[in-house]
Amino acid sequence: MTLHISPETLHQLGWNDHFERLATDQGINLDQVARVLSAQRNQFLVTNGHREWLCTPSGIIRHHRQLDYPVTGDWVLMDENVVKRVIPRKNTLCRGEAGSRGKQAGTVQREQPLAANIDTVFIVSGLDRDYNPRRIERFLALVYNCGMTPVIILTKADLHESPNAFRDEVETIAFGVPIVLTSTKDGSGIDELHGYLNIGQTTSMLGSSGAGKSSLANMLYGKDIQATATVSTSVGKGRHTTTSRELIVMPQGGLLMDNPGIREIAFSKSGDGLEATFSDIQTLAESCRFANCLHQLEPGCAVLHAVDSGELMQERLENYRKMQREMEYAQARNDKSADRVEKERWKGVAMEIKRLEKRKKY
């Protein structure tokens, strides 16, 4: 007996109007639709809302990596235990592949997709040695670049008598972004986060190793579902307790993904991340004497004046400049790669024409 999958069943897994329109336009049979809960090298755990099962990619997906290779959060079309293709994504959480930031700032080699079709990203920072406003800015730029909505979570609030001072500081660099103080000791902050885990919502967590992501997932779930480890007291670094990306169906009805800790935040492309993260610098720049002001030595620079007056922190401006260079370099590499692909395509066309002309002679 064939089991028919209803839109309501898929909606509980995050299927929404965006994918409903795609299904209508492309004539997608919902009975073949499933969502990727976790992705290993050549094996995926998927669900259609009624059951979960392991499957493998089709030969076309395996041998043609220019196609979208399934990642956690993808919607895919199935043929029994084989993934036939990835349904076009609403968005992709991606970064420059780990180890791709060389001596030259922003040297991006390859794009590394982390997850797909995410509604909210929890940027998790521990209020211990993990706390770093400059790193939070980088995470914000990454999330905005990917077209996703950030929420900043400051964990381990119980380590301080006045944790609100940290929230006040983060508010000065994350304009309009919700900031939640949490503690696994007393469960504080949990009520503020429940709303992001409602039925049909998909949330991913980003942060360094030891930031408290797995402990936060356990607190939100209500019991231990993720392994945790203590942070070294000597160097303040945590170990990777989460080694894979897996969507967890939460009691609230939504899905939560705990990412392995990220030590290196490299950008694989440019986007709106800088403008959204550094909107204060963008606003100041509108008052600069020169429209193409680089905010370095130019006379009449409103940004430098704000630094001199104490309105803008020098460290924030330097971080802005650094990320700007990285994104410009990443975009230049992407444009160069696109040109190379186009040249190789036309080279192939020219060779095929020569081959056909040669056959005509004989």
N, C-alpha and C positions, 0 to 999 in steps of 0.2 A: 504494500500500500504506500503510495507516494504522500509524503508529508508536505503540505503546503505552508509556506511561510508568509505570514501577514505583515503588512507595514507596521502595525502596532508592536509586534514582537521585535522587529529590527529597530524601531524607535527606542526601545529600552536599552539598546546597545549603542545608541548615538546616531542612528540613521535619522536624517532630518530633511527639511524641504529642499536643501541643496542637492542631496542625493536622490530625492524623489523626482526632481526635475530631470536629472541625468538619466534615471531609470526610464522615464517616459520618453525622453528624446532618443535614447539609444536602444529602446526596446529590450531592456534588461529583465530577465525572468527572476523574480525575487526568490524563487525556490533554489536558485543557484548562488545566491549571495551569502557571504559569511564575512566575519570580521576577524582579523589576525590578533590574537591575544598575546602571542610571543613569537619571535622569529629567531631561529638559529641559522647556521650556515645554509643547509639545504633541507630544513624541516621547519614546519610551522604548526602551531596550535591555533585552531580556528574554532569559531562558534557561530551558530545561526540562531541562537536564543533557545533552542530546544536541546542541543547536545554540543559537546566539545569533542574534537578529534584531531589527530595528527595527520598532516598531509605533506606533499612534496611539490616543488615547482615544476611546471611543464618544461619540456626540452627547450622550447623557444625562449622562455624566461631565463633558463640556466645558461644558454649559450649566447644570448644577445643581451649583454648587460646594459646596453644603451636604453633598453626598455626599463620601466619602473620595476625595480626588484622589491618584492613585498617587505615591509617593515611593520613593526608593532603599531597597531591602530589603523592599518589599511583595511579598506573594504575590497574584497576580491570575488571573482566569479569562479565557482568550483565545478569540476567534473568528477564527482565522487571524491577520491582522495588526492586529486591533482588541482593545483592552482593554475587556472588558465590565463588569467590576466588581472591586473590591478585596476579597479575603478578609479577614474581621475580623482585626485585628492583635492580636498578643500584647502588644505595647507600642509606644509611639511616643516617639522622642527629639525633643523640641520645646522651643522657647523663645519669648519674646516677640519679635515681628518687629523686625529691626534698625531703630534710629531711633525706637523706641516708648517709650523712657525719657525723658520730658520733664522739666520743672522740678520737677514733683511726683514724688516717689520712687515708682517702680513703675507709672508710667502706661503700662499695656499696651493696645495698640490691637488687635492681632491675634496669633493663635498661628501660629507658623511651624514646621511639622513638618520635621525635618532627616533623619530616617531611621526605619525601622520594623523591628520584629522583631529586636532587637539582644540578644545574650547578655551581652556585656562591653563596657564603654566605657573606653578608654585615655585618661586625663586626662594630657596631655603638657605638661610645663613645662621650659623650658631653664634651665640653671644659669648664665645670664648675666643681662642686664637684664630678661629675661622673668620671672625667678623672683619670685613674689609669693604668699605664703601666704594672703592675703585672697582673691585670685582663685581659688586652689585650693579654698578653702572654697565659693565661689560655684559652681564647676563641680561640686563634690560634691553640693551641695544640688540643683542642676539634674538631675544623674543620678539621685539618689535619688527626686526628685519624679516622674521618669518610670518608676520601678520597675525600674531597671537596676542592674547590678553594676559598681562602679568599680574600676579599677586605676590607680594613680598612677605615671607614668613620668617620671623626672628625667633629661633628656638633657644632653649636653655635659659629662658628668662629668669629662672629661679637662682641663677648664679650671681645675680646682682640685686642690691637693695632697691635701686632706682632704674629698672630696665627701660622706663619710658624715655629716658635721655637718648637711648639708642634709636628708638622710634622717631623721636623729634629730629635727630640727625638725618636719618634716612628720608624723612619727609622733605628735606631740603634738596635732595638729589633725585627724588622719584615723584614728580609732580602728578597728582591725581591717581596714583597707584595705591590700592588698598594695602595697608601694612598691619600685620597681625603678630602680636607677641604670644608665644606659646611656651608651655612647660609640661613635660610628661610627668612631673612630680605631682602637680595639682590639677592637671587637665585644663589649664587656662587656655583660652583662645579657640577651643574646639567648637564652641557654638557658632563662632564667626565663620568657620570654614565649612560647616555642614551644607550651606547653600550652594557651594560650588560642586557638590557631589550628588545633586539630585538626579532623578531618572533622566537618561538621555544625555547627561553631561560627561565629557571626557576631560580629565585633568592629568597633567604630567608634572613631575617634580624635577627641578634642576638644582644642583648645588655641589659643593666639594665633598670629598670623602670625610666622614665624621661630622657633617653639618647637622645630622639628626633626621635625615629623610626617612629612614626605615623606622625609627622610633615614632616619628610623626604618623607614618602610615599605620602602625600598630595602634596608636592612640585614636585615630579616626575610625579604624575598623572596630575597635572595642576589645580586641585580643591580639596576641602575637601572631602575625602572619609573615613578618619579615625578620630575618636574623639581624641582630645588632652587635656592635663591638665597642669596647671602650676606646677613648681617644688617648693617645700617648701624652702623658703629662710633661715629658721632656721637650718634645717638638711640637705638640699641639696638633698632630696630624692623625687622621683616622684611616682605617683600612677599608678596602672595598668589600662591604658585606653584601651588597647587591651586585651580582655579576651579569645579570641579563635584564632586558627590558620586558616587562610583562604587565598587561592590563589586568587589574584586579577588580572584580565586581564587588562594590562596596555595599554595606547594609542600607545606606541611604538611597541606593538605586543607581548611582552613577558608576563610572569606571575611573580608577586611579592607576597611574604608572609611576613606579619608582625607578629612576635612572641610576646607573652606576655613577659614582662621584666623578666630576669633571675637574681635572687639574689645569687643563689648558683650554682657553676659550678663544679659538681662532675663527675668523670670519671667512666664509666661502663666497660671499657676494656682498654687494652694497644694497642699500634699501633705505627705508624710512627710519631705521633704528636710531641714527644719530640725531635727526631732527626731533624725534619723539623723546629721546632720553635727555638731550641737552637743549630743550626748548628755551631755557633761560639764556643760553649763549646765542641761540638763533635770534631771539628778540633783541638782545643787546647789539648784535651785528647790524641790525637794521639802522642803527644810529651812527655807524662808522662813516668817516668822511668819504672813504672809497668803497664802491660797491663790491670790488674784488679783494677786499682787505683780508689778509691772511692772519691777522691778530698776532703779529710777531714784533715788528719794529715800526710799523706804519704810523705816521702822525694822525691824530684825530681818531684813533681806534677806541671805540666805546668799550670794547671787551677788555682791553688792557687797562683802561681807566677804571673799570669795575674791579679789576684785580688790585690795583693800587689803592683803591678806596676801601677794600675789604668786603665789597659786595659779592665778589666771586672769588672762590678759592683757587690759588695757583695750581694745586694738585688736580682739581677738576678740569681746568683748562688744558693742562698737559695730557690728561687722560683722553680728552676730546680730540686733541691733535693726533695722538697716537692712533686712536681708533679710526680717525679720518684717513690717515695714511694707509692703514691696513685695508680699509674698505676700498679705497681708490686703487690700490695695488691688486686686490682681489678682482675688482671689476675689470681692470686692464687685462688680467690673465684670462678671465672669462671671455672677454671680447676677442682676444687673440686666439683662444681655443675655438671660438665660433667661426672666426675667419678661416682657421686651418681646416675645420670640418667642411666648410663650404668649398674651399680650394680642392680638397681631396675628393669631394663629391663630383665636381666638374672635371677633375682629372680622370676619374673613372668613366664619366660620360664620354670624354674625348677618346679614351682608349677603346671604348666599345664602338664608337663611330669608325675609328680606324680599322678595327677588326672586321666590321661589316663591309667596309669599302674594299678591304683586301679580299674578302670572300667573293664579292661581285666580279672582281677581275678574273677569277678562275671559274 
